[in-house]
Amino acid sequence: MTARRLTAEVLGTAGLLLAIVGSGITASGDGAASAQLFQHAAVVGAALAALILTFGPISGAHFNPA
């Protein structure tokens, strides 16, 4: 794996992790549970789509925050 691909994977995984944790913290406020779940899913999905479009051509976008 080249340094460019590795950097793209690291940045993509970090961005996905930031979106997951940040959205989870933000959605934990007061309100209906269904609205919080939708908000969390929409933010994470949009972030993942943006990351795939950004880093997909470089590394294939195999992001894994686990």
Backbone hydrogen bonds, N-H to C=O, Kabsch-Sander energy under -0.5 kcal/mol:
donor,donor_aa,acceptor,acceptor_aa,energy
6,L,2,T,-2.5
7,T,3,A,-2.5
8,A,4,R,-2.0
9,E,5,R,-2.4
10,V,6,L,-2.5
11,L,7,T,-2.6
12,G,8,A,-2.4
13,T,9,E,-2.7
14,A,10,V,-2.5
15,G,11,L,-2.4
16,L,12,G,-2.4
17,L,13,T,-2.6
18,L,14,A,-2.4
19,A,15,G,-2.2
20,I,16,L,-2.4
21,V,17,L,-2.6
22,G,18,L,-2.4
23,S,19,A,-2.2
24,G,20,I,-2.0
25,I,21,V,-2.3
26,T,22,G,-2.3
27,A,23,S,-2.6
28,S,25,I,-0.9
29,G,26,T,-0.8
36,Q,32,A,-2.0
37,L,33,A,-2.4
38,F,34,S,-2.2
39,Q,35,A,-2.4
40,H,36,Q,-2.5
41,A,37,L,-2.5
42,A,38,F,-2.7
43,V,39,Q,-2.3
44,V,40,H,-2.3
45,G,41,A,-2.4
46,A,42,A,-2.4
47,A,43,V,-2.5
48,L,44,V,-2.5
49,A,45,G,-2.3
50,A,46,A,-2.3
51,L,47,A,-2.5
52,I,48,L,-2.5
53,L,49,A,-2.3
54,T,50,A,-1.9
55,F,51,L,-3.1
56,G,52,I,-2.0
58,I,55,F,-0.7
59,S,55,F,-2.5
60,G,55,F,-0.6
60,G,56,G,-1.8
61,A,55,F,-0.6
63,F,61,A,-1.1
